[in-house]
Amino acid sequence: MITLLGGIGILILGYFFYGTYIEKNFQIKPERETPAKALRDGYDFVPMPKSKNAIIELLNIAGTGPIFGPIMGALYGPVAYLWIVLGCIFAGGVHDYMLGMISLRNNGAHLPELASKYLGKPVKHIVNLFAILLLLLVATVFVTSPANLIASITPSWMTVGIITVLIFIYYLISTVLPIDKALGKVFPIFGAILIISTIAIGVSLLFSGYSIPNLSMQTMRNFNPEGTAIFPALFFTISCGALSGFHATQAPMVSRTTENEREGRFTFYGMMIGEGIVAMVWAAASMSLFDGQTLSGMINAGTPSAVVNEVSIMLLGNVVGMIAIIGVIVLPISSGLSAFRSCRTIIADYIGLKQDKIKKILMVAVPLFVISFALTQIDFNILWRYFNWANQVTAVIALLVSTRYLFLKERNYFVTLVPGSFMLYACIVYILSQPIGLQMGLTPLSYTLSAAISLGILWLFWATGLKQKSSLSSNSRFLNDQWPIKTLSKNNEISELGK
């Protein structure tokens, strides 16, 4: 109990202290008109209140990630708490805040456009590929997981297939609506359900009589019943709730509806902290109610949705437990919708197809839905493994974009470089060692080779950064993104990027 409550307390303190430092390091300009107002189009660029933006951001980034991930991460024991708390404060929160604010300063640009600007035009194509792949996997996972949950609490005739089709119909209808209608109206309701259900699970756990594992010298070890090594697996199992590249695809969407830069810390950093609290509650519940073998068996028998059902009913009873399950259902449905929306706008930006008419929207959206529906036929656990790797690679790219931004601005760039370098190394170890990659295993060779590749990438990143910085003057529009949007000439900016 002490670790659970202490971890949540540290997360909240992290928001007020480290989050404030990150905001000062970025140097916000509250008087600057945001893209929501300067570029208002009534569809994607729409000013919305801080409270709505915050709840939309929370639901966009959450999905089943901060629930399913911690449930599977609980197999490693209380050490999972460490990654959730430290990852949230020093990696995930910084990642989300920086990407959201850099996007806000660049007219709501998505990650591929930002990577092109700060890392070089050739990188744009690679990032587009990763972003689209990630969003398709995310959207598919966030169709499959709620479909399984709904099927578990509905009559037998309501099959997973029928539910999947109904979810896609909902997505199709919502995709053609303006963002303030598609998300701004229903997400506050979804958010209330999420918050109430999380509090209910947490409070019930505290007073249930179950023994909540604490982190100590005795428990700071690997409890995984299958012996899976903590590094790098834990850092991919728990992504949402600690550090997740998927968030880098969602923050730009909210940057297009933010009314003032002062709102950024609460909307981006704060909602990441909120997601961390959700992750702590579900990790603690899973460790408290089940031993490792039982938990592993439940996950392997189906998906973590089985654990969600059991935890909710055991702690809250049939009636209230059902409400908690509904709270878990709305998370992936809302994130799946935002994933499809982001994927559509990224593809549209890449091919230059303006999304100002329903016909043009459907030209991109419908093929995405068809591909995603085909992917729902693949085993969930396989999808989750590929999603995890693509997700953390995207996080690395976002942190490198943020590092380059801070480096060019002559600010403290170590706040993004350190977590970015760590996750870069983890990503390379993972792809070299795991079955989805080169299957080298966790050997001295794979660790050494991963270190060499990581250092090579970082050296190239540093060398190109020095070259880019030397080509820019202090009055460059590239370095002065705090200027009013209407004074930034797109043609001049593009010419500067080519230097």
C-alpha positions, 0 to 999 in steps of 0.5 A: 500500500505504501508504494502505491500511495507513495508512487501516486504522490510522487507522480503528482509532485513530479507534475508540479516541480519537474513539469514546471521546470520543463515548461520554463525550459521550453519558454512559453509565450502566453500572448502568442495566438495559437493555431486554433485561432489563427488557422481556424477552419471549423474542422481540425483547427477549432478553439476548445476550453482547457478542460475539454482539451485535457480530457480529450488528450487523456482519452486519446493517449490512454486506450487500453495501454495504461491498463493492459500494459500494467496488467502484463507488467505486473508479472515482473512484480513491484519493480514495475512501479519504478518504471511507471513513476520514473518513466512518467515523470522523466520520459513520458511527461516530457515527451508528450509536453515537448511534442505537443508544444513544438507542434503548437509552434509549428501550426499543429504539424504532425510528427513526420512534418516535425521530423522533416524540419528538425532532423532532415527531409529524408527522415520524413519518409521513414517517420511517416512509415512508422507513424502510419504503421503504429497508428494502424496497429494501435487502431486495430488493437483498440478495436479488438480489445473493447470488442472482446470486453463487450462480448464478455458481458453481452449475450452469446449472440453478440459475437466479437465479429458483430461488435467489431463491425459496430465499432467500425461503423461508429468510427466511420461516422465520427471520422467525418464530423468536426473535431469539436463534434466528434470528440468535444461532445462525447469525450467529457462523458467518457472521461467521467466514466474513466475517472470514476471507475479508476477511483472506485478500483483504487479505493476498493483495493485499499480497503479490500483486505488484499495485501498490496505488494510494496517495493523493497530490497526483497521485492526488487527482483524479477517475479516473471513466472516465465523468466523473461528478463526485465530489460528490455521487455518491461519497457515495451510491456508498459508503454502507455503509463510510462513512455509511449510514442503513440502519444506523439501522434495524438498531441498535435491533434490537441495542439490544433485546439489549444487556446493558450500556450499556458495550458500546455503543461496541464494538457500534455504533461498533466494528462501523462501523469494522470495516465501514470496514476491509472497504470499504478492502480491497475498494476497494484490490483493485478499484483494484489489479487493474483499470483504470477502463475495465475495472472500469466495463465489468465493473460495467455488464455485470452487477453488482459481483458479477462483480468479486467473482468475479474478485478472489477467484479472481485473488488466492486461486485457485479453491478459497480464492477460492470460500470468499471468494465464499461470505463475500460471499454470506453478508453480503447474506443476513444483512442481507436477513434483518435488513432484513425483520425490522426492516421488519416490526417498524417496520410492526407498531409503527406500526399497533399490531399486537403481534408475539407470535404467529406469525399476527400476524407472518405478517400483516405479513411475507408481504405484505412478501415478496410486494412484495419479490419483485416488486421483484426483477424491476427492474434492479439498477442502478435499485434501487441508485440509489433505495436510495442516495438513500433510504439517505442521507436516512434517515442525515440524519434519524438524525443530526438526531434525534441532534443534537436529543437532544444539544442537549436534553441540553446536550452537544456536538451539533456531532459529529452536526450537522456530518455531518448538515448536509453529507449534507443538502446532498448529498441535496438536490443529488443529488435536484435534479440526478440522473435519479431526481430533477428532472434539473437537472444539476450547475449553479450553480443546483442548487448554490445552490438546494440550499444555500437549501433546506438552510439553510431546513430547518436553520433550522426544525430549530433553531427547533423545537429551541429551542421544545421545549427551553423547554417542558421542565423539568430534572426532566422524564422526557423529559430524564432517560432515564437513569432506570430503565425501570420508573420512566418512566411511558409516560403521563407521557412521552406527555403531556410530548411533547405540550407 
